Amino acid sequence: MSTEFPVKDLKDWKGAKAPDHRIFEGRLVRLEPLSVAQHGDQLWHEFNGPGSDPKLYDYLYYGPFEQRADFDVFLSEKANSLDPLFYAVIDLANGKAQGMISFMRINPTHGTVEIGHVYFGASMQRSAKSTEAVFLIAQEAFALGNRRLEWTCNNENFRSKGAALRYGFTLEGILRQQSIGKGRSRDNAWYSILDREWPPLHKAFQLWLSPDNFDSNGQQIKSLEKLQGECKLK
């Protein structure tokens, strides 16, 4: 049976490197180790304050938080976790933490890792900042030698599913009754990017994030999906 990509001989496979808490910085955002002391006030305001997204917690396993003390306990647990390994997303324009993101299900032996707990406040949603945050962590995943990057979400979470496809992930299937969240059964959608698929996606992200791709009103000139198609053809 022929395949588009032949099976890769991995007899000399040495594994990927495990991620650590080094800082990644782009043009719009910086990813740095999550800290209650440094980021707690800003994230509490982003996630729970006036103007926060009322649907933010709909498909997360945690929250919403009525009390700041409960949020700080949650944040402390995440800051001390090694898998998932959490980063705060800092808006370089104002120096404020506006979101969180993590590596999770880290498996250097097999070269697989997931982008998880994508937890962006209203200030980041549907913005170039959110795209750059995902790009920075995906770029690091493959720089570490991973063969596969994953994205999973509740199958009812259409915002997350749409984001996964926009970022270039491929839907692999739906795991039925895969987990339970907040007293409800969850079917989870499973997506991936493979190492051989990353180079044209990487180039498309770079082109999309370039200042040259935005007009004087901050509107994109070419969509990320269009650039992905163009880069795959080259």
N, C-alpha and C positions, 0 to 999 in steps of 0.2 A: 504494500500500500504506500503510495507516494504522499508526501506532505510538503507543504510550502517551506517549512524549516526542518531540516534533518535533525534527528536526535543528537544532541551534543555529547561528546565523550567527556565524562567528568571524572575519569580515574585519577586525574591530578588535581582535582578540586581541593582547595585549601580552606574554603569557607569565607564568609564575609567578615568584616570588622563590626563589632558592636558599636552602636551610637553612644556618644557621651554628651556632656552638657556644654560643648563648645558653642560659641555664639555665631550665628549666621546673620549676615547683614546684606540687604539689598538696597535698592534705590528708595523704597517707600517704607519698608518695615525692617525690624530687627527681631530675631528670635533669640531669646536668652532664657537661662534656667528660671523656672517658676519659683517665686518666693512670696510668702504671705506678707512679710515685712515690706518688700518693695512694691508689690503689685496688688495687695489685698484691697486697698481703698479704691483704686481705679477700676479693678475688675468688679467689685461689688456695685459700683455706680453703673458700669457698662451693662452688667447682666441683670441687675435688679432695681436700678434707679429710674427716675423719670425719663421717658423716652426709650426705655429698653424694649426689646422685641417681645411681645406677649406670647409668641409661639416658640420662643427659644428652647424651652424645656419639653416641648411636646413629645419628642422622640428620643430624648436623653434618658438614661437609666436613673439619673439623679435630678434633684430640684423639682419645682422651684423652692427657693429658700425664703422663709418668712423672717428669720432672725439672722443678723450679721454673725453672731457667734457660731451658728450652725454652718454658715458659709465658710467661715475661717477654719473650722475643723475639716471640712471637705477639702479646702484649698491646701491645708497642711498635709493631708494624706496624699494628695496628688503631687505636691512638691517633693515629698520624701520617697515617692515610688520610683523604681527602676524599670519596671515594665507594667504599665505604660511609663514612658519617660517624657515628662511634660516640659513644654516651653511656653513662656509668655510671649505674645506678639505685641511689639512696641511700634507705635506710629512714630516714624522719625520726624515728622513735621512738628509734633508737640511733645514728644517724649513720653506719652501715656500708653499704658497697657490697655489694649482694646480687645484682646482675645487670647485663647489658649489653643494649643495643638500638641499632638504627641506622636511618638513612635510607639507601637504596641505589637504584641505577639511577635516579639523580636526573636528570630531564629537564625543566628549566624551560620550554624552548621549546614543548613539547607539554603541559606541566602535568601530568606524571605522576611518581610516586615510589612506592617500595616500603618497607614496614616490613620490615626484614631482621635476621638474626643475633639473633633473640630468644633470649637465652641467660640464663635465670633459674635461680639456685640453688634448692635445696630450700626455703629459707626464704621464697621468693617464690611458689613454684608453687601454683596453685589458691588464691590469696588475693586479697583486695581490692587489695593492692599491685601485683600483676601486671596486674590490670585497669586500675588507674589509670595505670600506666606506658604501656600501649598507648593509653589514652585521651589522655594528654598529647601523645604523638607524633603521633597521628592528628589531634588538634585543631590542632596546629602545621602539619601538612601542608596542611590546608584553609585555615588562616589565611594561609598563604603564597600562596594563589591556585591551588593545584593542582586539576585537574579530575577526577583519578583517583588513588586510593590502592590499592596492590596488596599482596597477601600470597601468597607461594608456599611450598610445602613438598613434601617427598618424599611421594608418594601412599601410602606405607606408614606414614607418621607420623600415626597416628590422633589422638594428643593435639593436635598442631598443627592438624589439619583440624577437630577439634571446637572448638578455641579460635577459629579463624577464623569459623566459623558463629555461635558465641556472641557474638562481637564485632560481628556484623552484616554481615560480608563475604558476597558472593554467589559461589558456585562458578561459574566460567566454563567449565571443562573440564580435561582431563588432557592434558598434553604428553608423549607417549610417547617413551621413550628420549631425554629432553631433555638429560640430563647424566650424568656419571660421578662417583661419589663413593666414595672408599675402595675402589676396584677393582670397584665394582658399578654396573650400569646403573640409572639413576633415571628413573622416570616422575614428573613433577612436577605437583601440583595447583595450579591458578591461581585466585585469588580477587580480588575488587575491591569497593571502595565508590566510587561516583561523587559528585561535588559536590552534585548535586540530592538524593541519598539521605542526605546527612550531617546536615542539621538535625534530623530526628526521632531519629536515632541519637545525636547529640550530647546532646539532651535526656534520652534514656533513660540514657546513661552518667552524666549529672549526678544524675539521680534515684536510680540504683542506688548510686552512691558516697556519697550523702548519709548522715550518721549516723542520720537518721530511718528509713533502710531496714534497719537492723540492730537486733536485739533485745539484751537485756542479756547474752546469751551470745555475741554477735558473729555470730549466724546471720542470713542475709538474710531479709527479709520478702517481697519480691518479687524474682523472678529478672530478670536483665538481658533475657532473651528476652521475658518477659511485658511488661516496661516498653517494650521496642521495639515490640511489637504495639500497646500502648495509645497510644504517641506517634505512630505512623503513622496511627492512626484519627482523630487530632485535626486 
